[in-house]
């Protein structure tokens, strides 16, 4: 009987993704926009929540989080600037 050993290596790609930080009026980070490998933009809120914006469709893919129109437009513009 043969035994097959499979080793999976998971690479943390976050260090290689394009990011943009948005600041509030006091200079603190309010959101971080992260261009994902699939072309979507992930929005990371300062409290740890995360939303995904489909750049091609121009919509929020995270239904339980409502995004302000300005933040949605910023994420779409960020995603399209990398194309």
Short mmCIF file of the C-alpha atoms (twelve columns), coordinates in Angstrom:
data_MODEL
# 
_entry.id   MODEL 
# 
loop_
_atom_site.group_PDB 
_atom_site.id 
_atom_site.type_symbol 
_atom_site.label_atom_id 
_atom_site.label_alt_id 
_atom_site.label_comp_id 
_atom_site.label_asym_id 
_atom_site.label_seq_id 
_atom_site.Cartn_x 
_atom_site.Cartn_y 
_atom_site.Cartn_z 
_atom_site.pdbx_PDB_model_num 
ATOM 1  C CA . UNK A 1  0.000   0.000  0.000   1 
ATOM 2  C CA . UNK A 2  1.322   3.440  -0.973  1 
ATOM 3  C CA . UNK A 3  0.876   6.559  1.074   1 
ATOM 4  C CA . UNK A 4  0.627   9.897  -0.687  1 
ATOM 5  C CA . UNK A 5  1.610   12.939 1.291   1 
ATOM 6  C CA . UNK A 6  0.113   16.187 0.054   1 
ATOM 7  C CA . UNK A 7  1.467   19.427 1.433   1 
ATOM 8  C CA . UNK A 8  -0.423  22.623 0.749   1 
ATOM 9  C CA . UNK A 9  1.354   25.904 0.945   1 
ATOM 10 C CA . UNK A 10 -0.816  28.948 1.468   1 
ATOM 11 C CA . UNK A 11 0.723   32.213 0.389   1 
ATOM 12 C CA . UNK A 12 -0.343  35.436 2.038   1 
ATOM 13 C CA . UNK A 13 -0.905  37.682 -0.969  1 
ATOM 14 C CA . UNK A 14 -1.982  40.741 1.032   1 
ATOM 15 C CA . UNK A 15 1.535   42.163 1.001   1 
ATOM 16 C CA . UNK A 16 1.526   42.143 -2.810  1 
ATOM 17 C CA . UNK A 17 -1.910  43.692 -3.430  1 
ATOM 18 C CA . UNK A 18 -2.387  47.342 -4.341  1 
ATOM 19 C CA . UNK A 19 -3.890  49.329 -1.471  1 
ATOM 20 C CA . UNK A 20 -5.106  52.850 -0.859  1 
ATOM 21 C CA . UNK A 21 -5.783  54.365 2.550   1 
ATOM 22 C CA . UNK A 22 -8.590  56.875 3.097   1 
ATOM 23 C CA . UNK A 23 -8.284  59.299 5.989   1 
ATOM 24 C CA . UNK A 24 -11.015 61.094 7.896   1 
ATOM 25 C CA . UNK A 25 -10.910 64.807 8.715   1 
ATOM 26 C CA . UNK A 26 -8.790  64.151 11.823  1 
ATOM 27 C CA . UNK A 27 -6.127  62.233 9.908   1 
ATOM 28 C CA . UNK A 28 -7.097  58.777 11.135  1 
ATOM 29 C CA . UNK A 29 -7.545  55.857 8.744   1 
ATOM 30 C CA . UNK A 30 -11.251 55.441 8.008   1 
ATOM 31 C CA . UNK A 31 -11.056 52.860 5.222   1 
ATOM 32 C CA . UNK A 32 -8.476  50.855 3.321   1 
ATOM 33 C CA . UNK A 33 -9.224  49.972 -0.303  1 
ATOM 34 C CA . UNK A 34 -7.574  46.761 -1.493  1 
ATOM 35 C CA . UNK A 35 -7.512  45.758 -5.147  1 
ATOM 36 C CA . UNK A 36 -8.157  42.025 -5.110  1 
ATOM 37 C CA . UNK A 37 -6.671  39.550 -7.568  1 
ATOM 38 C CA . UNK A 38 -10.082 39.075 -9.222  1 
ATOM 39 C CA . UNK A 39 -10.342 42.815 -10.012 1 
ATOM 40 C CA . UNK A 40 -12.845 43.617 -7.279  1 
ATOM 41 C CA . UNK A 41 -12.073 46.106 -4.537  1 
ATOM 42 C CA . UNK A 42 -12.308 45.118 -0.888  1 
ATOM 43 C CA . UNK A 43 -13.074 47.915 1.543   1 
ATOM 44 C CA . UNK A 44 -11.750 47.369 5.029   1 
ATOM 45 C CA . UNK A 45 -13.360 49.596 7.632   1 
ATOM 46 C CA . UNK A 46 -11.405 50.844 10.634  1 
ATOM 47 C CA . UNK A 47 -13.545 48.634 12.901  1 
ATOM 48 C CA . UNK A 48 -12.553 45.481 10.977  1 
ATOM 49 C CA . UNK A 49 -15.651 45.025 8.807   1 
ATOM 50 C CA . UNK A 50 -15.049 44.254 5.146   1 
ATOM 51 C CA . UNK A 51 -17.116 44.913 2.022   1 
ATOM 52 C CA . UNK A 52 -16.509 43.912 -1.590  1 
ATOM 53 C CA . UNK A 53 -17.237 46.153 -4.569  1 
ATOM 54 C CA . UNK A 54 -17.646 44.672 -8.043  1 
ATOM 55 C CA . UNK A 55 -15.823 47.236 -10.169 1 
ATOM 56 C CA . UNK A 56 -17.234 46.038 -13.518 1 
ATOM 57 C CA . UNK A 57 -20.852 46.080 -12.311 1 
ATOM 58 C CA . UNK A 58 -20.367 49.116 -10.069 1 
ATOM 59 C CA . UNK A 59 -22.181 47.514 -7.139  1 
ATOM 60 C CA . UNK A 60 -21.599 46.496 -3.545  1 
ATOM 61 C CA . UNK A 61 -21.387 42.684 -3.263  1 
ATOM 62 C CA . UNK A 62 -21.788 42.733 0.531   1 
ATOM 63 C CA . UNK A 63 -25.538 43.140 1.062   1 
ATOM 64 C CA . UNK A 64 -25.455 43.460 4.854   1 
ATOM 65 C CA . UNK A 65 -23.262 46.587 4.606   1 
ATOM 66 C CA . UNK A 66 -24.592 49.745 3.027   1 
ATOM 67 C CA . UNK A 67 -21.860 51.904 1.549   1 
ATOM 68 C CA . UNK A 68 -22.119 55.667 1.196   1 
ATOM 69 C CA . UNK A 69 -22.303 56.657 -2.490  1 
ATOM 70 C CA . UNK A 70 -19.004 58.578 -2.266  1 
ATOM 71 C CA . UNK A 71 -17.178 55.555 -0.842  1 
ATOM 72 C CA . UNK A 72 -18.646 53.267 -3.501  1 
ATOM 73 C CA . UNK A 73 -17.577 55.667 -6.264  1 
ATOM 74 C CA . UNK A 74 -14.076 55.944 -4.764  1 
ATOM 75 C CA . UNK A 75 -13.733 52.149 -4.734  1 
ATOM 76 C CA . UNK A 76 -14.909 51.892 -8.355  1 
ATOM 77 C CA . UNK A 77 -12.498 54.623 -9.476  1 
ATOM 78 C CA . UNK A 78 -9.654  52.930 -7.593  1 
ATOM 79 C CA . UNK A 79 -10.411 49.592 -9.249  1 
ATOM 80 C CA . UNK A 80 -10.655 51.088 -12.734 1 
ATOM 81 C CA . UNK A 81 -7.411  53.035 -12.320 1 
ATOM 82 C CA . UNK A 82 -5.534  49.761 -12.020 1 
ATOM 83 C CA . UNK A 83 -6.936  48.298 -15.249 1 
# 
